[in-house]
Amino acid sequence: MKKNSFHLNTKLLGLIGHPIKHTYSPFIHNVASELLKLDYIYLPFDVPSSNLRSALKGMIALGIRGFNVTIPHKESIFQHLTDISEEASIIGAVNTIVNEHGKLNGYNTDVHGVIETLLPYKEEIAGQEISIVGSGGASRAVIYAMIRYFKPAKIYLINRTTQRAESLKVYFRDKMKFDAFKTRELFPPDLVDIFSGSKLIVNATSIGMFPEIDDSITELANSFGKDQIVFDLVYNPLQTKLLQIAQANGAITIGGLKMLVHQAAKAFELWTGEQMPIEKLNKSLQLFIKN
Ligand SMILES: NC(=O)c1ccc[n+]([C@@H]2O[C@H](COP(=O)([O-])OP(=O)(O)OC[C@H]3O[C@@H](n4cnc5c(N)ncnc54)[C@H](OP(=O)(O)O)[C@@H]3O)[C@@H](O)[C@H]2O)c1
């Protein structure tokens, strides 16, 4: 990570959200800039909703090149943007903004993270039933990627608050003309059959994320089997309890780190015009996390 290596031309990048808890994004972007010898610094900014408008005005006034956007601004930021990419507009969530000479343009790079992560399994997923747990911003990106690129036959949309899953179903039915949705409450006893019949199971909730360990989904991992793919968006810990159990039962398991790096790489490219050196970065990140 850069230490006091800024000078007059250093450009600023950052993350806005509230609360800003643990995040690997500063590490990823600062190391990528350093590896490529680019003059950027990335900082986290804790911005509550009441300050969002002023923060964006400040971004323009100070010439900050770009921000990642996280909870709770991913949807409310729309009204402050000049242009929104087609993907972000269909998904209904923005996680990256680029300041183009005072005009703020919004993108969703989470979807690139999802696509890059699941690309090796594209043929296996096509035409199959899948389950997505969660109905927040990340789930929206997963749903979009599935309908647009992976073509499952049916999506079970499972959430603690069923009403939210129901709203997403209606939203994507209208936006993407995809009808093969079924919604369910996140109530493990009712889900065993659905999960065991799903080729892909995605956890797009914060269940299992450090420091909270929640078992409400993990008991379901016992119903996973050998020809299933389990993708947990949580990246801290790297190997969640859900993945541990699924792996012990023979499932193919994928943690959230690859998605994190690929969504960051897309944002980095939008801001700097450069490709993130993903392999080198991955090595540094693994070391950083272990220490
Ligand atoms: N790997 C990556 O690159 C990446 C990128 C984005 C997000 N993520 C991860 O994805 C997860 C979701 O992020 P998000 O942006 O979608 O958050 P969000 O918009 O706040 O949505 C949170 C989702 O988690 C559910 N949830 C939270 N706590 C729960 C609990 N104790 N029991 C059951 N359900 C619970 C919520 O259910 P309700 O609707 O009932 O509240 C909702 O569906 C987070 O862990 C985040 O770190 C990873």
Ligand as a Chemical Component Dictionary entry (heavy atoms), coordinates in Angstrom:
data_LIG
# 
_chem_comp.id                   LIG 
_chem_comp.type                 NON-POLYMER 
_chem_comp.pdbx_formal_charge   0 
_chem_comp.three_letter_code    LIG 
# 
loop_
_chem_comp_atom.comp_id 
_chem_comp_atom.atom_id 
_chem_comp_atom.alt_atom_id 
_chem_comp_atom.type_symbol 
_chem_comp_atom.charge 
_chem_comp_atom.model_Cartn_x 
_chem_comp_atom.model_Cartn_y 
_chem_comp_atom.model_Cartn_z 
_chem_comp_atom.pdbx_ordinal 
LIG N1  N1  N 0  -17.973 -10.765 -3.393 1  
LIG C1  C1  C 0  -18.340 -9.574  -3.801 2  
LIG O1  O1  O 0  -17.711 -8.962  -4.679 3  
LIG C2  C2  C 0  -19.576 -8.942  -3.233 4  
LIG C3  C3  C 0  -20.178 -7.839  -3.876 5  
LIG C4  C4  C 0  -21.338 -7.299  -3.312 6  
LIG C5  C5  C 0  -21.852 -7.847  -2.147 7  
LIG N2  N2  N 1  -21.224 -8.915  -1.557 8  
LIG C6  C6  C 0  -21.762 -9.526  -0.336 9  
LIG O2  O2  O 0  -23.094 -9.918  -0.594 10 
LIG C7  C7  C 0  -23.853 -9.827  0.604  11 
LIG C8  C8  C 0  -25.134 -9.019  0.334  12 
LIG O3  O3  O 0  -24.791 -7.690  -0.042 13 
LIG P1  P1  P 0  -25.911 -6.655  -0.534 14 
LIG O4  O4  O 0  -25.187 -5.488  -1.067 15 
LIG O5  O5  O -1 -26.918 -7.328  -1.411 16 
LIG O6  O6  O 0  -26.623 -6.283  0.853  17 
LIG P2  P2  P 0  -28.109 -5.746  1.093  18 
LIG O7  O7  O 0  -28.595 -4.992  -0.102 19 
LIG O8  O8  O 0  -28.120 -5.090  2.398  20 
LIG O9  O9  O 0  -28.971 -7.108  1.196  21 
LIG C9  C9  C 0  -28.750 -7.969  2.270  22 
LIG C10 C10 C 0  -29.479 -9.302  2.034  23 
LIG O10 O10 O 0  -29.076 -10.193 3.078  24 
LIG C11 C11 C 0  -30.234 -10.625 3.806  25 
LIG N3  N3  N 0  -29.847 -10.810 5.206  26 
LIG C12 C12 C 0  -29.027 -10.013 5.949  27 
LIG N4  N4  N 0  -28.859 -10.530 7.188  28 
LIG C13 C13 C 0  -29.572 -11.684 7.230  29 
LIG C14 C14 C 0  -29.803 -12.680 8.221  30 
LIG N5  N5  N 0  -29.251 -12.589 9.436  31 
LIG N6  N6  N 0  -30.602 -13.725 7.911  32 
LIG C15 C15 C 0  -31.143 -13.835 6.682  33 
LIG N7  N7  N 0  -30.982 -12.933 5.697  34 
LIG C16 C16 C 0  -30.197 -11.868 5.964  35 
LIG C17 C17 C 0  -31.257 -9.537  3.597  36 
LIG O11 O11 O 0  -32.534 -10.071 3.825  37 
LIG P3  P3  P 0  -33.806 -9.095  4.118  38 
LIG O12 O12 O 0  -34.282 -8.612  2.775  39 
LIG O13 O13 O 0  -34.771 -9.978  4.804  40 
LIG O14 O14 O 0  -33.291 -7.975  4.998  41 
LIG C18 C18 C 0  -30.994 -9.192  2.125  42 
LIG O15 O15 O 0  -31.560 -10.150 1.269  43 
LIG C19 C19 C 0  -22.914 -9.192  1.648  44 
LIG O16 O16 O 0  -22.350 -10.219 2.403  45 
LIG C20 C20 C 0  -21.843 -8.539  0.815  46 
LIG O17 O17 O 0  -20.595 -8.444  1.483  47 
LIG C21 C21 C 0  -20.107 -9.481  -2.074 48 
# 
loop_
_chem_comp_bond.comp_id 
_chem_comp_bond.atom_id_1 
_chem_comp_bond.atom_id_2 
_chem_comp_bond.value_order 
_chem_comp_bond.pdbx_ordinal 
LIG N1  C1  SING 1  
LIG C1  O1  DOUB 2  
LIG C1  C2  SING 3  
LIG C2  C3  SING 4  
LIG C2  C21 DOUB 5  
LIG C3  C4  DOUB 6  
LIG C4  C5  SING 7  
LIG C5  N2  DOUB 8  
LIG N2  C6  SING 9  
LIG N2  C21 SING 10 
LIG C6  O2  SING 11 
LIG C6  C20 SING 12 
LIG O2  C7  SING 13 
LIG C7  C8  SING 14 
LIG C7  C19 SING 15 
LIG C8  O3  SING 16 
LIG O3  P1  SING 17 
LIG P1  O4  DOUB 18 
LIG P1  O5  SING 19 
LIG P1  O6  SING 20 
LIG O6  P2  SING 21 
LIG P2  O7  DOUB 22 
LIG P2  O8  SING 23 
LIG P2  O9  SING 24 
LIG O9  C9  SING 25 
LIG C9  C10 SING 26 
LIG C10 O10 SING 27 
LIG C10 C18 SING 28 
LIG O10 C11 SING 29 
LIG C11 N3  SING 30 
LIG C11 C17 SING 31 
LIG N3  C12 SING 32 
LIG N3  C16 SING 33 
LIG C12 N4  DOUB 34 
LIG N4  C13 SING 35 
LIG C13 C14 SING 36 
LIG C13 C16 DOUB 37 
LIG C14 N5  SING 38 
LIG C14 N6  DOUB 39 
LIG N6  C15 SING 40 
LIG C15 N7  DOUB 41 
LIG N7  C16 SING 42 
LIG C17 O11 SING 43 
LIG C17 C18 SING 44 
LIG O11 P3  SING 45 
LIG P3  O12 DOUB 46 
LIG P3  O13 SING 47 
LIG P3  O14 SING 48 
LIG C18 O15 SING 49 
LIG C19 O16 SING 50 
LIG C19 C20 SING 51 
LIG C20 O17 SING 52 
# 
